[in-house]
Amino acid sequence: MSIRLTVLVLAALPFAAHAQSQTKAPGALPADINPITLSRLPPPTAADLDEEGQKLLAARSDYKPGPGPTHITIWAPRERNLGIPTGTNSPVGARQFQLAALIGARECDQAYEWSAHEPAGQKQGLEQNVIDVVKFNKSVTGLAEKDATLITFGRAMFRDHRVSSELWAKMVSLYGRQHTVELMTLMTDYFRVGVMLNAVDQHLPPDRPALLPDLKR
């Protein structure tokens, strides 16, 4: 082998090693991904759900576990009463319901939704300092762990469009899988409706105070 060819081969070795290290084995999945759903959520069993969830799961004889949105919504089906709009009797609790609604409203800057749910949250025991963290986009430092985690989770969903394995695991450890999906459902429902209200330029009724300030992010 010529000297020139030897030099070229040796120079290429680090790049070949790097490329190999960046390539996963065929079919390999991250450790927290279920092989059936190909997501962090496994197919639910009766043991994973509360009594109402078990009945709804049993009624879905056509459900076949697999990838796609159905394996998420089966944890919080549309037939399940999540307590909208007051949060009363919500499976996640009225206080956390209102916090989830406020997170969704803040992330799409929806004043009509916010002006309804800030006072509703106060009635359900949601403290003003927690509300203000969401309202003014403040740091979650100093909040109770469950509140801080839910706010961080919502911000990650809407802003980063990703949730880390660590944050997902923390949500599940604090809320359980079923309530995590229900809280996701509530936040995204209020965000979806809020975007539509923004599109039609929804104004506040004359007797409703404007409670949501503009933010520069």
Secondary structure, DSSP 8 states (H G I E B T S, - for coil): --HHHHHHHHHHHHHHHHHHHTS--TT---TT--TTTSSS-----GGGS-HHHHHHHHH-TT----SSTHHHHTTS-TTS---TTT-TT-TT-HHHHHHHHHHHHHHTT-HHHHHHHHHHHHHTT--HHHHHHHHTT---TTS-HHHHHHHHHHHIIIIIS---HHHHHHHHHHHHHHHHHHHHHHHHHHHHHHHHHHHTT----TTS---------
